[in-house]
Amino acid sequence: MSLYRNSIWFMNGLQQYTRKGYETASKVFEPQDLNVSIVGRSFMITGANSGIGKATAIAVAKKGGTVHMVCRNRDRAEEAKVDIVSESGNTEVYIHIVDMSETRKVWEFAEAFKEQYQSLNVLINNAGCMVNNREMNAEGLEMNFATNTMGMLILTQSLIPLLRKSRDPRVITVSSGGMLVQKLRVDDLQSEKGYFDGVMVYAQNKRQQVVLTQQWAEAFPVIHFSAMHPGWVDTPAVSASMPQFHQMMGERLRSVEQGADTVLWLAVSKAAARTLSGQFFQDRAPVPAHLPLAWTHSSAEEIQSFMTQLETLARALLPDVEHESFQTSICIKPVTDQFKHQD
Ligand SMILES: NC(=O)c1ccc[n+]([C@@H]2O[C@H](COP(=O)([O-])OP(=O)(O)OC[C@H]3O[C@@H](n4cnc5c(N)ncnc54)[C@H](OP(=O)(O)O)[C@@H]3O)[C@@H](O)[C@H]2O)c1
């Protein structure tokens, strides 16, 4: 069954996720959607030093937005900042050094950011990794889960009070179409059971991001949440983590600008703000978060279990955290009618 499902997914990807897929989809894009002024609006982008994150940062800076780059390596961040500033002519670009796999550091950063800044209009959860061997971080979390799920969860949850008081707040999470072949594995969130397949672990994390996006949308209606798939994009992550795929796809991979297009559209356009919060997007349109007839839907109980486990983990990792906003913003809600078609 899963081989059949994965084959359908791959064939679909060859049509839609490639450069050609983007060119076809973009024929119906409304060019004026991106014709907006974002001067005075601030955008936090994790992993802004490379690939899709950097292309998004350049596009946001070109439109006059303030960019907060969240990166783990100072040299790479400084180098990217030079490019972002020189390509955009915008000097409102700030670097924050945070390793998204270190839960406590992520939380400390978010808390300090809230103290320092009056508003944050858009959070773009872009940083992501595919570690192909089972590695643990210093906090005892599996590395992919720590970076792709726990880091983005803590960052988002901690920043919600700041986003909520900002104008037209949005949270965009760069997930992946790879999550379509995964059902939420609530009995094994950190991939401890069975054979460790980095690609599938990554896809499981990306499914977790999509479920979190739906849950947040229900819990925080003031903020517009979306998850998205950028397509198959030629970036260092792909060449390093999936070298065979990278070589096989070659010129068929999208450019970073093509991969960043929907991130930008979700972050700045009025059209995106009019869409239902909590959806999964591809090429500027909401798309189903499940393949046709797929067995990847989760029950309300499974989602409840997922959210409870995340909250338990967060409390165990940050036992001394008394911050009211963090504690009350951990949301556990059964999925309601609006996402039944997606989950
Ligand atoms: N490219 C694709 O085809 C594709 C498809 C679907 C989804 N995505 C998603 O797109 C997002 C961006 O990836 P990309 O393809 O643009 O790859 P990329 O160019 O390698 O960018 C990944 C970014 O994430 C950062 N990062 C990774 N681990 C981090 C950590 N622990 N703390 C802070 N930053 C960290 C990287 O920092 P360093 O430079 O320091 O490593 C880099 O800036 C990811 O979430 C990925 O899963 C990509």
The ligand as a MOL file (V3000), in Angstrom:
LIG
                    3D

  0  0  0     0  0            999 V3000
M  V30 BEGIN CTAB
M  V30 COUNTS 48 52 0 0 0
M  V30 BEGIN ATOM
M  V30 1 N 14.4830 22.3300 -1.2710 0
M  V30 2 C 13.3820 21.5700 -1.3910 0
M  V30 3 O 13.1510 20.9010 -2.4050 0
M  V30 4 C 12.3900 21.5660 -0.2800 0
M  V30 5 C 11.1990 20.8340 -0.4670 0
M  V30 6 C 10.2730 20.8150 0.5600 0
M  V30 7 C 10.5180 21.5290 1.7230 0
M  V30 8 N 11.6970 22.2090 1.8870 0 CHG=1
M  V30 9 C 11.9240 22.9290 3.1370 0
M  V30 10 O 12.3880 24.2230 2.8610 0
M  V30 11 C 13.0270 24.7290 4.0190 0
M  V30 12 C 14.2940 25.4460 3.5970 0
M  V30 13 O 15.2090 24.4980 3.0860 0
M  V30 14 P 16.0550 24.7270 1.7650 0
M  V30 15 O 15.6670 23.6910 0.8030 0
M  V30 16 O 16.0300 26.1600 1.3830 0 CHG=-1
M  V30 17 O 17.5220 24.2900 2.2580 0
M  V30 18 P 18.8160 25.1210 2.7150 0
M  V30 19 O 19.2130 26.0810 1.6550 0
M  V30 20 O 19.8110 24.1240 3.1400 0
M  V30 21 O 18.2640 25.9300 3.9490 0
M  V30 22 C 17.9760 25.3410 5.1800 0
M  V30 23 C 18.1550 26.4180 6.2200 0
M  V30 24 O 17.7950 25.8940 7.5010 0
M  V30 25 C 18.8510 26.2010 8.3740 0
M  V30 26 N 18.9130 25.2720 9.4980 0
M  V30 27 C 18.9620 23.9270 9.4710 0
M  V30 28 N 19.0630 23.4560 10.7200 0
M  V30 29 C 19.0560 24.5300 11.5370 0
M  V30 30 C 19.1460 24.6990 12.9300 0
M  V30 31 N 19.2650 23.6530 13.7600 0
M  V30 32 N 19.0820 25.9480 13.4400 0
M  V30 33 C 18.9720 27.0140 12.6190 0
M  V30 34 N 18.9160 26.9280 11.2980 0
M  V30 35 C 18.9580 25.6860 10.7690 0
M  V30 36 C 20.0930 26.0980 7.5260 0
M  V30 37 O 21.1870 26.6830 8.1790 0
M  V30 38 P 22.7110 26.3200 7.7480 0
M  V30 39 O 22.9700 27.0370 6.4580 0
M  V30 40 O 23.5000 26.8120 8.8850 0
M  V30 41 O 22.7650 24.8300 7.5750 0
M  V30 42 C 19.6200 26.8580 6.3200 0
M  V30 43 O 19.6740 28.2400 6.5550 0
M  V30 44 C 13.2510 23.5430 4.9400 0
M  V30 45 O 12.3110 23.5550 5.9860 0
M  V30 46 C 12.9880 22.3530 4.0380 0
M  V30 47 O 12.5450 21.2400 4.7470 0
M  V30 48 C 12.6310 22.2370 0.9040 0
M  V30 END ATOM
M  V30 BEGIN BOND
M  V30 1 1 1 2
M  V30 2 2 2 3
M  V30 3 1 2 4
M  V30 4 1 4 5
M  V30 5 2 4 48
M  V30 6 2 5 6
M  V30 7 1 6 7
M  V30 8 2 7 8
M  V30 9 1 8 9
M  V30 10 1 8 48
M  V30 11 1 9 10
M  V30 12 1 9 46
M  V30 13 1 10 11
M  V30 14 1 11 12
M  V30 15 1 11 44
M  V30 16 1 12 13
M  V30 17 1 13 14
M  V30 18 2 14 15
M  V30 19 1 14 16
M  V30 20 1 14 17
M  V30 21 1 17 18
M  V30 22 2 18 19
M  V30 23 1 18 20
M  V30 24 1 18 21
M  V30 25 1 21 22
M  V30 26 1 22 23
M  V30 27 1 23 24
M  V30 28 1 23 42
M  V30 29 1 24 25
M  V30 30 1 25 26
M  V30 31 1 25 36
M  V30 32 1 26 27
M  V30 33 1 26 35
M  V30 34 2 27 28
M  V30 35 1 28 29
M  V30 36 1 29 30
M  V30 37 2 29 35
M  V30 38 1 30 31
M  V30 39 2 30 32
M  V30 40 1 32 33
M  V30 41 2 33 34
M  V30 42 1 34 35
M  V30 43 1 36 37
M  V30 44 1 36 42
M  V30 45 1 37 38
M  V30 46 2 38 39
M  V30 47 1 38 40
M  V30 48 1 38 41
M  V30 49 1 42 43
M  V30 50 1 44 45
M  V30 51 1 44 46
M  V30 52 1 46 47
M  V30 END BOND
M  V30 END CTAB
M  END
